[in-house]
């Protein structure tokens, strides 16, 4: 990646994609936002006035349909999901300066101003469009009727309606010239090459309004049209700063922070951000962002996270079991930014135990404990240093320079690898000196001098590691800073004390706080606990407000997939009256035949200990009995299920939760605004084991 610097030392503006409210947030959304948070914290620590924006994209035909299927108004549906994003960012401690919703008046006002400006400048005209449209991606597709969407593969719909068009074709040469003059504008190189190839293939004018639905921002002066959701969504980057406002404070913020230094996006929405958005800005006479940087997809066990596959992972799961910083560290250390990254619980635990618990955390605990043990908690004078101390200092100074260069270039994985080499070197230095052990040939005075030298030098190395690590693991770094007797790390950053990190700032006599555990070692049950939390979340997802929608649907980071349906318990099926059909891909009769649906009778029903969501069922299929776990404990009393006939998926692969194995899945409908499960059943007497066809 190319380093992207603020235009002046005084300001830096970074944005996430605004996340589409088609489903609740998950680990992919968290990854993109954590990256932006780390960059924003780093800039603030350097004394740069920083603005960090995130938010939610809430308009479009897909949201209108999803809301109808959930039995809610679009406004209710969007507000509920947007609230979950905001709540999660607060729980993760993200330092967002603003959270924009595209349903806010300030955004609507700014979008209408942008549309009017482009129309007044002659770049928008009225016409009509007949062709293919992908509702899932809110994308016009130049293809014959019935063609699949080139991005998501779902069937497109034929639309014919009056539209306003933007003269995108007029910007083909200007865009190519801009890409050539500003090679840093699109990153990484693979995305740049894709965009250039797309523009060189020829640009056609873009429809920027719709009349076939109402959930959007009305075109000013022609309210039967709503503004195309992508023009609406992209404008958030300027409307959040105050574009379109008459308030002097808003206008000043816009002048101060626009253009953005970094738009961080998912790679699948590069075209919208690198073709449509700069063309809109050029037409409006506004400066272009300095860089559009695309991250890759977050995979789970080497497969893209998908609701239909049921391999979604929520950020809350990791944070609850291992803490927020464990999640932040893993995502930035394990994934080479810009490339697809793989998440597994096994690799997460390996990083946590290896790098955090046994590495950094153990190093801090040893040094702080020994300062208390040998010097009553007060940092001693270093005294004369020798070759080992000089070598460690030289490595620390080298790490400072390399880490800062790599971090600024968004090479987070290599930056953390570099920083943790100092953790290992300090640990090795400590082990070699062994200040806790006095050799027989060393006097008490000599040993005391060695202890003072080694612990003061190790503490200085820890201070440097902690200062550099703060943007990545802010909560843990703040705890270490206090243990070192240095006070509030966030305040130190605000006061500019992290702007120039150099060797030698630890002062003798500094009083250390009592040692406290930072990263308790994760035992084997940690992975089971996380898997249980995810499985239970999947089982209770029948109460979610959203429908199954595609992964790459709208303005969201790469793994933009909603939370999984009830994968091992109650299957979700909409019961909202007169709702549009769900946007699921067609399957063949052969696909359906693979699902073995059978009639079973509940023999035993009881709550699973330590779980408020799970019921353990023993069911009789006529030809065999088996155990099934179902996420319906909040909706059904166990004793009332005994003797009831239910429908189960009999050939689902076994899954283990809370130490119990589930062999099948109970089928239920999802009813009402809260998606309450209603078990499938029969009016007639149906024999046990009968197969549904």
N, C-alpha and C positions, 0 to 999 in steps of 0.2 A: 504494500500500500504506500501511496505517497503521503507525506505529512501534510496536513491541512492546517495552516496557521490563521489566526485571526488577522483581519486587515490592519488592525492597530493593536498595540499591547493592551488596550483598555476593554475590548469586547469580544465575545464569542457566543454564537447562536447555533444551537444544535437541536435537531428535531428527530423524534421517532416517526414511523408511519402512524397515522391515526388508525386505530384498530376497528375493524368492521364489527358491528354488534350482532353478528349472526350466531354467536355462541360465547360462552364464558371463557375467560382468559386461561391459558395453559403455559407450559414451560417455554414454548417458542416465543410467545409474546414477551414473557419475562426476560428471555435472552437478549432480544433487541433493546429492551428498555434498560436493562442492567448495563449493557455496553455504553449507551448514551450517558447513563448516570456516572459511570466510572470516568468517562471523558470530561463530563461537566465538573466533577469533583476535582479532577486533576487541574483543570483550567483555573478554577476558583483558588486552589492552593497556590497557583502561580501568580495570584493577584489580578487575574483577568476578570472583568465584569462579564458574567456568564448568564445566558438565558437558555433554559432547558424546557422544551415543549413536548408534550404528548397529548393524547386525547382519543376520542372515538368518532368514527364515521357512521352516521345514523340514518342516511337517506337511501333511496333507491327502491327499485321494484322488488328486489329479493327480500328486503326488510319488510315491505308491505305484505308480501306473501307469507313470510315466516310469522309475522305477527298474527295474521288471520288464522293460520294453522294452529297457533298457540292459544287462540281465543282471546287475544288482546288487541288493543289499538296499537298502531305503529309507535305512537309516542310512549305508551306504557311499556311496550316491549323494549324499545331502545333505552329508555331510562333505567330499566332493571339491569340490563347487561352492562351499560355504561357504568352504573354504580358498582358493579362487581370489579371492573377494571380499576376504578379509582380506589376502591377498598383494598385490593391486592397491592397496588403500588404503595399505599400507606403502610400496609403490613410489612412489606419488604424494605421499608425505610428509604424509598427512592426520593431523590432531592429535586423533583420536578418543580420548576418555577410557575408553570401554568398547565392546566388541563382543559383543552378545548373540546366542546361538543358541537357538532355541526347543526344541531337544532337550536343553538343559542342565538338570541337576537343580534349580538355583535358579529357573528359569523354570517348570518343571513344578510345583514346590511352590507357587509364587505363583499360577499359573492355577487349580490345584485349590482354593486358599484363596478366590480370587475367586468361583469357581463355588459353593462351599459357602456363602459369605457371602450371595450372591444367593438361593440356595435357602432358607437359614435365615430370610431376611427376607421370604420369601413371594413373590419375584418370578420364581421358576422352578417349573414344574410339569411333570408327565409327561403326554404325550399321544401322538398318532400323526400322521404326515404322509404324505399322498399328493399328489404333484404334480410339478412340473418343477424340475430342478436342473441348473445349468450347472457341470460339473466344471472347465472351464477357468478360470472366475472364482470357483469355490467359492461360488456364489450361488444362493439359492432364487429361483425366477422364478414370479410369479403369472400363468400363461398356460396355454392349452390344450396337450395333448400334441403334441409335434413342433414346438412354437414355437421360433423362434430366440431366443438370449439377447439381451436388449435392449442389453447392453453390448458384447459381442464379436461377436454375429451367428452364433455356432456353434449347432448343434442342441442343445437341452436333452434331458436324460434323465428319464424318468418314474421316480420313486422312491416306494416305499411302505415305511415303517418306523416303529418306535416311536421317539419322540424326547422329549427335554426341551425345553420352550418357555420363552422369556423374555417377560415381559409388556411388550413394547415399546409396545403400544397405550396403556398407562397413562401414558406419558410424552409423548404428543403435545402437550398443552397446555403442560406444563412446558418442553419444548424450545423451542416457539415463543416463550414468554415470555422464556426465556434469550437467544435470538437477538435479541429486541427490546431487552433490557436491556444486551446486550453486542455491539454491532454489529462490534466488532473481532474477535470470536471466529472468524468464517469470512472468509478473504480469498483471492482478491480478490472484488470485488462480484459478478462473474458466478457464481462458485461459491456464494456466499451466497444469491443468488436461486434457483439450482437446488435447493439443499437445502431452503430454505423452501417452495418449491412442492411438493417431494416430501412433506414432512411434512404440509402442508395438505391433500394429497390423501388422507390417512388412513393411519395406521400399523396394521399387523397384528402379532400376536405372532410372535416369531422363533424358529425351531427352533435350538437351541444344542447339539445332540448328533447323532451319527450312529452307526448300528450296522452299516452295510453294508461297512465297511472297518475296518482296525485301526491304521493308521499315524496316531496322534494321541495326545493326552493322555487317559487314562481318566477317566471321571467318578468322583469319590470315592464309594465305597460301591456303585457300580453299574458295574463295570468292563467290561461288555459294550458300554457306550456310550463313544464318544470325543467330546471336547469340540469343538464347531464351530470350524473353523480360524480364523475371524475373531475369535471371542472369545479364542482362544489367541493369535493374532498381536497383537491390539491391546494385550493385557495386558503385552507386553514393555516398554512405557514405564514401568510401575511395578515389574515384577519385576526389571528391571535395577538399580533403585535399592535393592532389598531388601524390597519388599512380600512378605509371607509368610514372612520369615526371623525366627528368634529371636535372631540375632546382634545385639548392641547397636550395633555399627558399621554394619551394614546398616540398622537401624531409624533411626539418626541420619541417614544419608545420605538415606533416604526423606523424613524430616521436613524436611531442609534443602532438598532440590531439588524436591520435588513441591509444587504442580503445575508442569508444563512451561510454559515461556514460549512456545516455538514447536514444534509438530509440523509439519515440512515434509513434504509429500506430493505425489504425482502427482494431477492433477486428476480422474482417472477413479476414484479411491478416496475421493472426498470424502464420499459417503454413509456409508461405513463409519465414517469418523473423526468426522463431524459429526452423525450420528444415532445409530448403534449405540453408539459409544464413550462419548459423554456420558451416554446413557441407562444404560449399565452402571455408570458412575461415580456417577451420581445414586442409583441403586438400592443401591450399596454404601456410600453416605454419604461418598464421597471428593470432594475438590475437582476441578473441571474444568480442563483446560489453558487457558491464557490466549488462545492463538490457534492455529488450524489454517490453515496457509498452503499453498496449492496452486500448484505451478509447472506450466507448460504442457508440451507434448510437444516433444521435440527431433526435428526433421525433417532428412532428408538430401535435398538437391536438391528441397526442397518436398514430399517424400513422407515419411510416417511410417516410421521405421526398422522393417524387417520382415525376418525370417529368410527367408520365402518369396520376397520380392523380391530378397534378397541385398544390401541396402544398409546393413548394419550397419557401424559404425565403432567400433573399440576405442580406449580412452583410451591404451593402451600405444603404439599406432601414432604418435600425435601426440607423445607424450612422448619416444619414441625418436628421432624426427627433429628436433623443434624444442625439446624440453624441457618439463618439467611446467608451468612458469610461463606458457609460451606458450598452453597449453591452458586454464589457469585464466583468464588475461586474456581470451582470446577468448570463452569461454563467458559471462563476466560482462559483458563490454563489448558483445558482438554481440547478445545476447538481452535483450529487455525482460522482466524477471522477471514471471512470472504469465501470460505469453502464450506461444504456440507460437514456437519459434525455429528458424531454418534453418541447417544446417551444410553447408558445402561446403569442399573443400580450397582452392579459389580464394580464398574470403573469408577463410579462416584465414591464408593466406600474405599477403594484402593487409594484414590487421591486424598480423601479425607484423612484416613489413618496414616498414610505414608508422608504426605506433605504437611498437613496441618497438625494432627495429633502428635505423631512421632517426630516431626520435623520442627517447625516453627514453635508450636505450643510447648513441646518438651524442652526446647532450648531456653525459652523465656522462663519456664518454671524452674529449671535448674539454676539459672543465674540469679534470679530474684531470691530463691530460697537460700542460696549460698551467701548472698550479700547479707541477708538477715542472720544466717547462722554464724558467719565469721566476723561480721562488722556491725552487728546490731541494726541492720537495715539502712546504714548510711554508706553511700558510695565512697570508697577510699581513693587516695591519691594513686595515680598510675605508677609513678616512679620511673626508673630507667627502663626503656624498652629494648628488646633485642630483635634478632632476625625474624622469629615467628610473628611478633607483633607488627613489624614493618611489612611483612608479607601480607598479613591480614588487612592492614590499612590500604596497601596498594590494590588488593583485590576489591576492597570496598569502594575505592575511588573509581576503579574501572567499572564496577557494577553500576554505580550511580550514572555514569555517562552512557553506558550501553542501554540500561533500562529506560532512561528518559528518551533516548532516540527511538528505541523499539516501540515504546508505548505511544509516543507521538505519531508514529507511522501505523498505529493500530495493529501492530504485531504483538498482541497481548500474550499469546502463548509463549513466544520466545522471550518476551520481557519478563514473564514470571519464571520461566526456566532460568534466566540470567539471575534474577533476584534470589531464587532459592539455592543457587550455587553459593551465595554468600551465607545462607542458612547452614548449608553443609560444611562450608569452610570454617565457620565460627564454631560449629559443633565439633569438628575435627580438632581445631585449635584447643578447645576446652578439654577434650578427651586426652589429647597428647600431654597437656600441662598437668592434668589431674590435681587441681588445687585442693581437693578433699582428702588427698592422701599424702602424708609426709614421709619421704624416704628416711631411712635410718641415718644416712650421712648428711642430712640437711638440718641446720639449726632451726630452732623455733623462729628466730628473727628472719632468717632467710626464707623460711616457708611462708611466714606472714607477708613478706614483701612480694613473693611470687603470687600468693592469693590476691593481694591488692592489685597487682599488675594485670593478672589474667582476668579477674572479674570486671575491672574497670574497662579494659579493652573489649571484652565480650559484650558488656552493656552498651558501649558505644556502637558496636556493630548491630546490635539489636535495635538501637534507636534509629539507625539509618534504614534498616530493613522495614521497620514499622512506618516510618515517614513515607517511604516509597510505596508501601503496600496499602496505605490508607484509602486511596480511591477504589481499590478492589475489595478490601475486607474492612470497611469503616468501623463496624461495631467492635470487632476483635482488636483492631489496631488501637482504637480508643481505650480499650481496657488495658492493653499493654502499656500505652503511654502513661496511664495513671499508675500502673504498677512500678514504672520507672521513676515515679515521682515528678513527672513533667506536667501534670495538670490535665486540662481539657484539650484534646487533640483538634477537635473542630474549631475551637477558639484560636488555637495556634495557627491553623490554616487560614482563618479569617484575618488574623493579624499579620499575615505574610511571613510567618516563621518557617514555612516549608518551601519558600521560593528558591532558596539556595541551600541545598542539603550538602553539607561538607563534613568531613571528619573532624572530631574534636569538640563537639558542643556540650557533651556531658560534663557537668561540673562536680568536682569532689565535694562531698558533704550532702549531695542530693539524697533526700530521705525516700526510700522506696516504700510503696504500699505493701501490705501483706500479699503473698502469692495467692493466686486464685486460679482454678482450672480454666483454660481457654477452650480447648477442644477435647472433651472427654473421649477416650477411645471408643469407637463404635464397635460393638460386639456383633456376633453373627445374626442376632435377632433384629438388628437395625434394618437389614434388607427386607426381612419378612414383615416388619412393621410398616415400611413404606409400601410394599406390595399390597398389604392388607388395606391400607388407607386408600390406595388407588382402586382396588377391587370394590371396596365398599362405596367409594365415590361413583364408580360405574354402576353399581347395583342401584344406588339411590338416584341416578340420573333421570329416572322416569319422572321426577318432579321438576326437571329443568324446563325452562321456558322456550328453548329453541328446538328447531327441527334439524335433521341431518342436512348439512350443507357442505359444499366442497372445500377442499383445503386452500386453494389459491384464489379465493373468491373476490377479494376486494382490497382496499388499502390496508394491508396488514403485513407483518413480517413473514418471512418464509414459511414457517410451519403454522399457518393460520388455519387451524382445524378446531372445530368445536369439541367440547367434552364428550367422552364416549357414552353411548347409550348403555342400558342395563345388560352388561355383557354376560353375566353368569346368573342372573336372577330374573327380573321381570322385564320382558321385551316391551319397548315403547312403541305405541301406535296411536296416532292422533284420532281424537273423537270429536273435534270441534265441528259443529254443523256448518255445512256449506263452505268449508275451507277448500282452497285450491289443492290439487294433488301435490304431494311432496316431489321435490326435484331429484328423485332417485333414478339412477340409470336403469334401463330395461334389462331384465334377465330372461334367459330361455327356460323352457320347461325342464331341461336337463339340469340347469342350475337349481331350480326349486326342488327337484327330486333328490338333491343331495341332502336336504334338510329333513331329518326324521322326526316329525311331530307325532307324539303319542299321547293317549289318554292315560292318566295315572290317578291314583287315589291317595290322599294324605293319611298316613297312619300315625305319624308323630310330628308334632310341631312345637318348637321351644325356642326361646331366645338364646342367642349366642352370647356367652359371658364377655363383658367388657366391650360390647358393641351395641349401639342403640339403633342400628339399621338392619342387622342380619337376623333372619330366622333360620334355624336348622330344621329341615323337613326330611322325613323318611317317607318315601312314596312307593306304592305297589303298582307295577306295570302289568301284573297278571303273570308274566313270565319271569320276572325278577323284581327284587326290591333294591332301592338305592337311596343314597343321601344327596340332597340338593340344598345349597344355601341360597336364600332369596332376600333381596334388599327391600323387604316390605314390612319390616317390624313396626314402622311408624304408622302403618295404615291398617294392619290386621292383627287382631288378638289371636295368639297361637291356638288356644283351645277351640276357637270357632272354626278353625280350618280342618280339624280332625274329621275324617270321613268325607271331605269334599273332593269331588273329581276336578282335576285341573289338566291343562295341556302343557306338556314339557317338550323341549328340544332334547331328544334322547341321544343324539350322536355328537353332542358338543364335547370337545376335549376337556378332560378333568382340569380343575383349577383349585389351588389350595389357598384358603384364607383363615386367619386366626387359628392355624394349626389343623383345620378341618378340610377335607377334600369334598368339593362339589362336583357331582357327576350329572350335569344337565342344567337346564334353564327353564324356569317357569315363565309362561307367556302371559302377558297382561297388556291391557290398553292403558294409555295415558289420558286422563280426563280432566277437563277444567283448567282454570288459569294456573293452578299449582301443579298440574300434571300428575294428579293422584292415580296410583295404579289400581286397575280393576281386573281381577283375574278372569281369564277366558274360561267359559264353561258351556254346558249344554242344557237344553230344555228336555230332550229325550234321554232315555236311559242308554248310555253308550258303554259297551264292554271295556274293561281295562285292557290296555295294550293296543286298542284300535288305532290305526294310523290315519292321520289327516292327510287328505290328498286334494 
